[in-house]
Amino acid sequence: MKKIRYTAFACALVIVFTFVFSSCAGVRPYAILHDKFDGYAIAYSDRLCKINIKSPQGFVYDVQNDCFVFSKGESKVVYPGSTSKLITILYALSVLPPEKVITAGDEIDFVKAGSSIAYIKKGHKLTVEMLVEGMLIPSGNDAAYVLAASVGREIKGNDIDAGEAIAAFLEGVNNYTKTLGLCGTFLTVPDGYAGEEHYTTTEDIAIVAKAAMANPIIAKYARLYTADVRYASGETNTWVNTNKLLDDQSKYYSPYAIGLKTGSISGEYSLLFAFRFDDGREYIAGVFGADNKNERFEDANTIINYFENIVDA
């Protein structure tokens, strides 16, 4: 399957034009796709699988063969919601030691109403690693803001306020995306709860998911359905994952699933997931823009069942 690749200049013009003129009319802007020679691009298999998913966008990455074996809707941008928390986490772990204890402060006030939360309050103390856990299991937007503000203060100094700290984080994380090799991603918030100005692509988010699964801290917690936790300040909590692939009481449960992250924004539902079979085959996949919460899990089951029943994808 031949892919059209834009030059950087042409892509910039397309993105500006479509965001200014098209998105207001409900047309999803075009994505900036990787040039196959840019050093970061994931190759597409010569034999892309035909999988019938309902979500308008999706991908499957074959870990062993280091290539996409399924792709849908890659030419348009993705609104990632909480799946972009993985970028926040990867950046934070590149700046802060996991054992560092953070005290939650005024950045909690930036958490929007209706957010998924980890029930972190001002004055609670948590390690960086536990904040990561709180972002991955209950998808805590509060954990995301506390972690982001800590990164910002690490960069700019502890005497700045919460808003300045978050701004410093956002400047840093958008520079960090380039070091990951992303070319069509921009973050405006640390938790993913944003509008169309916060976007990525299927190619970029696959690179993020690949890096996330290679990180032992993320891999450890992304596969857990529930966890009983004790903060460094002594408070206890029970966190429950929003990923039904990991819930052995759910009809969507898969014994092969090993993560990764749910997301939703403006009535669109997404899922980044990884799965591994007993014979060693491993895949990372994503579905984006599902019409409801369960459709993304139905699509995930469709994808997992497809690869379970073939030997040579």
C-alpha positions in Angstrom: 0.0 0.0 0.0 1.7 3.2 -1.1 1.6 6.1 1.3 1.5 9.8 0.3 4.2 11.7 2.2 4.1 15.5 2.3 7.2 17.7 2.6 7.5 19.6 5.9 6.6 22.9 4.3 3.6 21.5 2.5 2.4 19.7 5.6 2.6 22.9 7.6 0.5 24.7 5.0 -2.1 21.9 5.0 -2.3 21.8 8.9 -2.7 25.6 9.1 -5.3 25.7 6.3 -7.3 22.8 7.7 -7.3 24.0 11.3 -8.3 27.5 10.4 -10.9 26.8 7.7 -11.9 23.2 7.9 -12.1 22.1 11.6 -14.8 24.8 12.2 -16.9 23.0 9.6 -16.4 19.6 11.3 -13.7 18.3 8.9 -10.8 16.6 10.7 -7.5 18.2 9.7 -4.8 16.2 7.8 -2.0 14.6 9.8 1.7 15.3 9.3 2.9 11.8 8.4 6.5 10.6 8.7 8.9 10.5 5.8 10.1 6.9 5.6 13.7 8.3 5.7 13.3 10.5 8.7 14.9 7.9 11.1 11.9 7.6 13.3 9.2 6.3 11.0 7.7 2.9 11.6 7.5 1.0 8.3 4.3 -0.3 6.9 4.1 -4.0 6.0 3.8 -4.9 2.4 0.8 -7.0 3.5 -1.4 -4.9 5.6 -4.2 -6.9 7.3 -7.8 -6.2 6.6 -9.6 -5.9 9.9 -13.1 -4.7 10.2 -13.3 -2.2 13.1 -16.0 0.4 13.7 -13.7 3.1 15.0 -12.7 5.5 12.2 -8.9 5.4 13.1 -6.6 2.6 14.3 -3.4 0.8 13.9 -1.6 -2.4 14.8 2.1 -2.5 15.3 4.0 -5.8 15.2 6.7 -5.6 17.8 8.8 -8.5 16.5 8.8 -7.4 12.9 8.9 -3.6 13.8 6.2 -2.6 11.4 2.6 -1.6 11.1 0.5 -4.6 10.0 -2.9 -2.7 10.1 -3.7 1.0 9.6 -6.9 2.9 9.3 -7.5 6.7 9.0 -3.8 7.6 9.4 -4.2 10.6 7.1 -6.1 12.6 9.6 -5.2 13.9 13.0 -6.1 12.1 16.2 -7.6 13.8 19.3 -6.0 11.5 21.9 -7.7 12.5 25.1 -6.0 10.7 28.1 -3.9 8.5 25.8 -1.6 11.5 25.6 -0.9 11.1 29.3 1.7 8.6 28.2 3.7 11.5 26.7 3.4 13.4 29.9 4.6 10.4 31.8 7.6 9.6 29.5 8.7 13.3 29.7 8.3 13.4 33.5 10.3 10.2 34.0 13.1 11.8 31.8 13.3 14.7 34.3 12.4 13.4 37.7 13.6 10.4 39.7 10.7 7.9 40.4 11.3 7.9 44.1 11.1 11.7 44.5 8.2 12.7 46.8 5.9 15.5 45.5 3.4 17.5 47.5 0.2 18.4 45.7 -0.4 22.1 45.5 -2.5 24.7 43.7 -2.1 22.9 40.4 -5.0 20.8 41.6 -7.2 23.9 40.8 -6.4 23.4 37.1 -8.3 20.0 37.0 -11.5 20.5 35.0 -14.9 19.5 36.2 -15.9 16.1 34.9 -12.3 14.8 34.9 -11.3 11.3 35.8 -9.4 11.6 39.0 -7.1 9.7 41.4 -8.6 11.6 44.4 -5.4 13.5 45.2 -5.9 16.6 47.4 -3.7 19.6 48.2 -1.1 18.6 50.8 -1.1 14.9 49.8 2.4 13.6 49.2 3.1 11.0 46.5 6.2 9.7 44.8 6.7 10.4 41.1 6.2 6.6 40.5 2.8 6.7 42.4 1.7 9.7 40.4 2.4 7.7 37.3 0.4 4.8 38.7 -2.4 7.3 39.4 -2.4 8.5 35.8 -2.3 4.9 34.3 -4.9 3.1 36.5 -7.7 5.5 37.4 -6.5 7.9 34.6 -6.2 10.7 37.2 -6.1 14.2 35.7 -5.2 15.4 39.2 -2.1 13.2 39.2 -1.2 14.5 35.7 -1.3 18.2 36.9 0.7 17.4 40.1 3.3 15.6 38.1 3.4 18.3 35.4 3.8 21.1 37.9 6.7 19.3 39.6 8.5 18.9 36.2 7.9 22.6 35.6 9.4 23.6 38.9 12.3 21.2 38.4 13.1 23.2 35.2 12.4 26.7 36.3 12.8 26.6 40.1 10.5 26.0 43.1 9.6 29.7 43.5 7.2 29.8 40.5 3.4 29.5 40.9 1.3 26.6 39.6 0.4 28.3 36.3 4.0 29.1 35.5 5.1 25.6 36.4 2.5 24.0 34.1 3.5 26.4 31.3 7.1 25.4 31.7 6.1 21.8 31.6 4.1 22.3 28.3 7.0 24.1 26.7 9.3 21.3 27.7 7.0 18.4 26.7 6.4 19.8 23.2 10.2 20.0 22.7 10.5 16.5 24.1 8.1 15.1 21.5 10.7 15.9 18.9 13.3 13.8 20.7 10.8 10.9 20.7 10.6 11.4 16.9 7.1 12.8 16.8 6.3 15.1 13.9 2.5 15.7 14.1 1.8 16.0 17.8 1.1 19.1 20.0 0.0 19.1 23.6 -1.8 22.0 25.3 -2.5 20.3 28.7 -0.8 17.5 30.7 -3.9 15.4 31.1 -5.4 15.3 27.5 -8.6 17.0 28.5 -8.6 19.6 25.7 -10.0 20.5 22.4 -8.8 20.2 18.8 -5.6 22.2 19.5 -4.3 19.1 21.4 -3.6 16.5 18.8 -1.5 13.7 17.5 -1.4 11.1 14.7 -1.7 7.3 14.6 1.9 7.1 13.5 3.1 9.3 16.4 1.0 7.7 19.1 2.3 4.3 18.0 5.8 5.6 18.6 4.7 6.8 22.0 3.1 3.5 22.9 6.2 1.6 21.8 8.3 3.8 24.1 5.8 3.4 26.9 5.8 -0.4 26.7 9.6 -0.3 26.8 9.6 1.7 30.0 9.5 -0.7 33.0 7.5 1.7 35.3 4.8 2.2 32.7 4.7 -1.5 31.7 4.3 -2.4 35.4 1.2 -0.3 36.1 -0.5 -0.2 32.7 -1.4 -3.9 33.0 -3.1 -3.6 36.4 -6.9 -3.5 36.7 -6.9 -2.4 40.3 -4.5 -1.3 43.0 -4.6 -0.6 46.7 -2.3 2.3 47.4 -0.8 4.3 50.3 0.5 7.7 49.6 3.8 8.9 51.1 1.7 11.1 53.4 -0.2 8.1 54.7 -3.6 8.3 52.9 -4.9 5.1 51.4 -7.0 4.6 48.2 -8.2 2.0 45.8 -7.7 2.8 42.1 -9.6 1.0 39.4 -8.6 1.0 35.7 -10.9 2.2 33.0 -9.5 -0.5 30.6 -12.1 -3.3 30.5 -9.6 -5.6 28.6 -7.9 -6.0 32.0 -11.1 -6.7 34.0 -11.5 -10.5 34.3 -15.2 -9.9 35.2 -15.9 -8.0 32.0 -17.2 -9.5 28.7 -14.4 -7.5 27.0 -11.6 -9.1 29.1 -8.7 -10.5 27.2 -6.1 -12.8 28.9 -3.6 -11.5 26.3 -3.9 -7.8 27.1 -1.0 -6.2 28.9 -2.0 -2.6 28.9 -2.1 0.3 28.0 -4.3 3.4 28.2 -7.9 4.6 27.6 -8.9 8.0 26.4 -12.0 10.0 25.7 -12.8 13.6 24.6 -15.9 15.3 23.2 -17.9 12.0 22.8 -15.0 10.2 21.1 -13.5 7.2 22.8 -10.0 5.7 22.3 -7.9 2.9 23.5 -4.2 2.1 23.2 -3.6 -1.5 24.1 -0.8 -4.1 24.0 -1.3 -7.8 23.8 1.0 -10.8 23.8 0.3 -14.4 22.9 1.8 -17.5 24.5 4.0 -18.2 21.4 5.8 -14.8 22.0 4.0 -12.7 19.3 3.5 -9.2 20.7 1.5 -6.3 19.3 0.7 -2.7 20.2 -2.5 -1.3 18.8 -4.8 1.6 19.0 -8.4 2.5 18.1 -9.6 6.1 18.0 -12.9 8.0 17.7 -15.2 5.2 18.7 -18.8 6.3 19.2 -19.2 5.0 22.7 -17.1 3.6 25.6 -17.7 0.0 24.7 -17.2 0.2 21.0 -13.4 0.7 21.5 -13.3 -2.5 23.5 -15.3 -4.4 20.9 -12.8 -3.2 18.3 -9.9 -4.2 20.5 -11.4 -7.7 20.9 -11.8 -7.9 17.1 -8.2 -7.1 16.6 -6.9 -9.5 19.3 -9.1 -12.3 18.0 -7.9 -11.7 14.4 -4.2 -12.1 15.4 -4.9 -15.0 17.8 -6.2 -17.0 14.8 -3.3 -16.4 12.4 0.3 -17.4 12.6 1.8 -15.2 9.9 0.4 -11.6 10.0 
